Amino acid sequence: MENVDTLISARWVIPVHPAGVVLHLHSVAVRDGVIIAVLPREEAAARFLAADNVDLPDHALIPGLINLHTHAAMSLMRGLADDLPLMTGLKQRIWPAEAAHASPRFVSDGTRLACHEMLRGGITCFNDMYLFPEASAQAALDCGMRAAVGIITVDTPTAYASDTDDYLAKGLAARDRFQDEPLISFCMAPHGPCAVSDRAFARVVTLAEELELPIHLHLHESREEIECSLAQHGKRPMQRMHSLGVLGPRLIAVHSVHLEDYEIELLARHGASVAHCPSSNLKLANGFAPIHSLQAAGVNIGLGTDGAASNNRLDMFQEMRLAALLAKGVSGDPQAMPAQAALHAATLGGARALGLDGTLGSIEPGKAADLCAVDFTAPGLLPCYDPISHLVYAAGRENVSNVWIGGKLRLTYGEITGNGASDMDKMALLWQDKLVFKTKG
C-alpha cells in the first residue's frame, strides 16, 4: 500500500474539469500538499494507507473557491459608506479614513479579518489590490491562505508611497521578499485608467512581461470612469488600454460593466479575463455586466467579491448565485451561465486569469490540494437531484464545513484551525472606534 498524508472520501467529488462531471463516492488522496489520485472509494481504501482519513458521507468536495478581485484590508471599512454613490462614498468616507489610518498595521489587521471570513466561506485564494502589499502578503501567510498580491500603482501620493516610481519600487521589493513562499504570488495592479498615467502603464506592461505577472485593473466599472477617460484622453478606457498595450492574456479586467460590442471583441481577441463582481456592481448601481455576451465571445470569466466597503460580504457563494441569475435576467435566456459555468468561474476561471490553472482551480492529480467540503444535510439543501446546481442556487457559505489549502486543514467543521479568531472582535472594535471618530469628526 502507498502512504499518503490525507485521504478524503465524499458522497460527491466535483472536479470542475472535465465540465459537469460529478464523481459519486470517490476519494481524493493527498501527499505533500498535492493531489496524487482521485478514484472510487473502495479502490482508494485498498491502495492507500493514510495518516488522516476524512469521511464526508453527506458532502460535496469541490476545489477551493478563488476570489478574483478584492481589497481585503477594507474589511475594516465594512458598512462605512453604504447607500452612497461610488465617488461620494469614496470622497466623503473611504478616502478620509484611509488618509488618517492607512498603515501596515491597518492592512495587516484588515486582511486577517478578511482571511477568516473568506476561509469560513470556502475561499482558499484571493487576488488583492491595496496599499502596503507586504503587510497583506504576511497576513495571508499567517492565516495559511493563498494570495495573489497586487503591486499597486497610482499617480497620487498616499501614506504608502509618494509617486509611481515609489509604488513600483516598494511593490517589487515585496515581491522579492515573498518570492519563495508557495502560497504567495503577485500581480501588477494599476488601480484604474483615470488614476494612472500613460508613462506608468508603459512601465506596468514592461514589468508584467519581464516578470510574467498578470495585470489586475479596474476597467469600465462605471459611466463616470468612461466620462473621465474621454475628458482626459479623448478615448474610452478600453481604447486607451489597447493603444498602450495593456490588453492581452495577462489582463484581468475588473468589473467590465459598460462595454460596447467591439470592446467585448477586443477582450476576446486578446485573450483577456474578466473579474465579474455582481454584488458590488449592484450595490453601487454601476449596472449589469454583459456576462452572457462575454462568455459567448470566449472571454474567460472569474468571480470576485470586491472589498467589504462596496459589497459587505466576502462571499463567493453569493457571487456565484447572483452571477448566474443576473446573466439570465439580462440576456433573457434561462440557460445563460448555467450552474456549472458559475462554479467554473469561481474556481478554474479565476485560476486561469491568475495564470495558476496548472496548480489550482480543479480537483486533478498534480494540482495543489486546495479543497472545500460543503455539507448537504441542511434542510434547505434537501432533496438533492443535482449537487452542482445546489452549490450555486441553494447552498451558502454557512454550509462549508472543511477547507484545506496545500493539503493543510484550515477549517474543520466550521472552526478555524491554527491561528484562531479569538481576537478578531476586539481588534475590529478598536478600528471601528478610530474610523467612526474620523469620518464623523
N, C-alpha and C positions, 0 to 999 in steps of 0.2 A: 504493500500500500504506500501511497505517496503522502508525505507530511505536508499539511498546509496550515496556515495560521487560523483561518476562519472558513467555515462552510455555512452559508446562509441558504436556507430552504424556505420557499414561499409558495403560497397557493398559486400565484401568478407572477411570473417574471416577464416584464415588458421591456425588451431590449432597445426599443425605438428604431434601431436599424437591424434587420430589414423593417420597413414601414408596416405598421398594422399587425405585427406578429405578437401573439400572446402565448407564452410558454406555460403550460399547466404543470404544477407540481414539479418544478425544477429547482436546481441548486446552483449557487454561484460559489466557486472556490477561489480563495484569495490567499496569495503568498507574497510577502514583502510589499504589500500595498497595491499589488497588481492582480487583476482578474486573470486566472490561468485556465479556467474552464467554466462553461455553462452547459449543464447536462441534466437529464432526468434524475430525480431524487434518489431512486434506487441505485442507479449507476454510480452516483456520487458517493453514496454510503459504502459501496463495495470498493471504490477506487481510492478514496481519500481518508486519511486519519487527521482530524482537525483538532488543534488546541482549543478551539472555541466553536461549538456547534450552536447555531442560532436557528430556531424553528419558528416560522411565522405562518401559522396554519390558515389565517384569515386575512392575509395581507397581499398587497401588490408591491413588488420590488421594482423600482424604476431608477434610471440614472439620477444623480443629484441634479437639482434644478440650477440653472445658470442665469443670474440676474445681469443682463447685458448692459444696463445703464442705471447707475445710482450715484448719489453723493452721500456716502454712508455717514459722515460726521454730522450731516444736517438732521440726523435723528434728534439731536438736542434742540432743534427748532420745530419739532412736530407741532402743528397747530398754531404756530406763531403768526402766520399770515393767511389764515383761512378766509374764504369767501371774498377775496380781493383779486382784481385783475393782476396778471403776471407782473407787469412793470410797477404797478402801485405797491404790491406786496414786497417786491424787491427793494424799492426805494425807501419805503416807509418803515419796513420791519426787518427784512433779512439783511440788507447791506449795513444798516446801522449796528445791528447785533454782531455781524462779522467784523466790522471795523473796530468794535470795542473788545471783542473776545477771541477772535481767531488766533490760535496759538497751537503749538504741538500738543499741549495737554487737552485743549478743546477737541482737537481732531482725534486724539487717542481715545478719549472717553466716549465721544460720539460714535466712533467706529466700533468700539467694543460693544456699545449698546445695540448698534445695528447688527453686528455679527450674532449676538444672542437671539435677536428677533428672527434673523434670517435662518439660523440653524434650526430653530423650532418649526420653521415652515418648509424644511426640506431643501433649502438653498445651500449649495456647497461651494459655489464660486460666484464672485461678483466683480463687475467691471466698474471701477471707481474713478471719479473725477472730482478732485477737491484740492485745497491748499495743503501744504505740509504733507506731501505723499509719503515721506519716510515714516511719519507717525501712523499713517493709515496702514502701511505695509506691516509695521511692527505689531499694531493692534490685531490685524488679521492673523498673523502668526501666533500671537498669544492665545487666540481663540481657536487655533487649529484649522482656520478656514483658508480656502484657496482664493486668491485675489489677483486681478489684473489691475495694476495701479497706474493711474494717469500721470504722465509728465505734463502737468497743466501749463498752459501758455495763454496769457492775456497781455494786452498792451499797458494796462493801468497798474500802478503800484498797489501793493497790499502789504499786510504785516509779514507775508511770506517772502516776497521778492519785489525788487524795485523796477525792473523793466524786463523786456522779452529775453534778453541775454541772461539775466539773472535767474528767471524762471527755468530756462532750459538747462543752465549750468547746475542748478540745485537738483532739478529732476534727474538729470543724468548721473549726478553723484549718488542719488538714492538708488538708482538702478544698479550702479556699480556695487553698492553696499549689499544689495539683496540678490545679486545675480546667481548665487549658488543655492538659493533657497528654492526647493522644488515646488512649494506652494505659491510662490510669488512670480508673476510675470509683469510686464509693463506695456503701456500703450503711450503713444504720443497723444496729447489731449488738448489741442487748441479749443478754447471754450466755445466760440461761435463766430460766425462771419463778421459781425459788427464789432467784435471785441478784439480782433486780431488783424494786423496789417498784412499787406502782400509780402513784405520782407519776411515777417515771422512765419507766414505759411510756407514760403520757399524753404526756410530752414527746417521746418517740421517735415516737409516732404523729403528733403535730402536725408535727414536723420532716420526717418521711417524706413527708407530704402537701405541705408547703410546698416542699420541695426535690425532690420526685418521685424519691425513693430507695426501693429495696427494703428490707425488714426481714428481716435474717438472724438466725434464732433457733433454738437448740436447743429442741425441743418433743417431749415424750413419748418421750424417749430411753430411759428406764429406769423400772422399777417404783418405785425409790427416789424419783425425781423426782415421780411421781404421789402417793406417800405424803406427801412433803414438802409438796406443794401442798394436799392435803386437810387436813394438820395446821395449816398456816399460814393458809389462806384458806377452808377448808371447801368447796373446789371442785377438780375435776380441772383440770389446766393449760389444756386446750383450752376448758373452760367459762369460766375466768378471762380468757383471751385474747379470747374472744368478747365478754365483758362490757366489756372495756377498749378494744374497737375495733381490736385488733391483726389479727384475721382480715380478709383482703382480698386483692386481686390482687397487692399488693406483698409479701405474706408468703412467705418461703422457710422452711418448717418442716423443720428438720434432724432426721433420723432417723425420727421418726413411727413408732415401733415398736409401741407399746401403744395401739391405737386401738379404740374401740367403733364400731359401725356408724353411730351418729348423728354421731360425730366425723368419720368419713370423709365423710359427707354435708355436714357443716359446711364442711370444706375445699373440697369440690367447689362448693358453693353460693356461696362467697365468692371463688372463682377463685384460691385459694392454690396454691403449688407445694410439692413435697416434694423435699428433697435426700436421696436414698437412699444410705446408706453401708454396704453389706452386709459388707465385711471388718471394719470397726470393730464393727458390731453383733455379729458372730460372735465376734470376739476377746475382747470384753468381756462375752460371754454375756448381752447385753441382749435377745436374742430375734430374731424374724423379722418384718420389716415386711410388712404386708399389701399388697404392691405390686399384685398382681393385682386386688384389690378396689378399690384406689385408682385404677388405670387404668380399670377398668370404670365407676367413678363419674365419670370425666372429669377427674381431677386431673392436672395437668402434673407429670411426673417428671423430675428431673435426677439425676445421679450425682456423688457426692463420695468422696474418699478418707479424710476426716477427717485428723487430724495424724499424723505418723510415730510419735508416742508411743503411739497406740492402733490403729495399723494396721501400721506399719513400712515400708510401701511406698506411695509416691505414684504409683500405677499404675492408670490408668483402663482398660487392657485387662483387668486382673484384676477390676475392679469391674463391667465390662460382662458378663463371663462369669459371675461369681457372681450378679449380679442376675438374669440370665436363668435360671440353674439353680435358684436359690432360689425364684423365682416359680413355677416348675413343681413343685418339690418341696412347697412349702407349699400350693399350690392343688390339687394332684393332677391338673393339666391340662398335658400336654406342649406345648400351644400357648400357654401363658401366657408373656408377654413374649418374643415371638419375636425373632430376631436384629435385625431392622430396628428394633423398638421399643427394644432395648437401645442400639443405635447412636444412635437419635434422642435418648434420654435423655442420652447422653454428649456430645451436640453441641447440637442445636436446642432440646432440653428445657431444658438449662442456660442457654442464651442467653435463652430466653423468661422463665425465672424471674428473670433479672437485668435484664429489660427491654431487652435488647440484641439481640433477634431480628431487628431491622431491619438490623443490622450484622454479626452473627456467626451461626454455627451451621449454615450450609448453603453450598453452592457455587453461587451465583447472581450474575448481573450486578448490580452496585451494592453488593455486600457487600465487606467487608474481605477481603483475600487472606490469611486465616489458614488454612493448609493443612498437611496431614500426608501424607507418602508412606510406604506400607508395602510392603516388599519381599517378594514371594511366592515367591522362589526357594529358600527353606529347605526341606529335606526334609519337615519337619513341616507344610508348607503345600501339599504336592503329593499327589494332583492337586487341582485346584480346580474344583468344579462351581458354587459359589455364593460369590462373593467377600464378600458381606455376612455370610453365615453364617461364613465363615472368619475374618473380622475379630473376631467375638465368641467363637467356640468354639475356634479354633485358633491365631490369631496372638497374639503377645505384644509387649511394648514393645521387646524386643530386635530385632524386625523393622522398627522405624521407621528409615527412612534419612534423610529430609529433612523439615524443618519450616520454614515461612515464617510470619511474623507481620507483618501490614500490608505484605505483599509483600517483606519483607526476609528473606533466608535466615538462619535462626538455628541450624539443624543441617544439616550436609552430610555425607551418608553416615556418620552416626553420630558425627560430631565437632562439638562446639560451635564456632560461629563468633563472632568478635568477642571479648567478654570471656571468655577461656579459663578452664578449670577447674584450672590448674596449681597453684593454692594451696589447693584445697579440702581435700586430705588433711591438710595441716599445720594449717590452721585448725580442722578438725573434731577433730583430736587434742588441740589446745590446750584446746578447750572440754570434751572428754571428760575430761581430767585434772582440770579445775576441778569439773565436776559430780559425778564419781565421788568425789572427796575430800569434797564437801559432803554427799552422800547417805549415805556410809558413815562419815563422821566423827562 
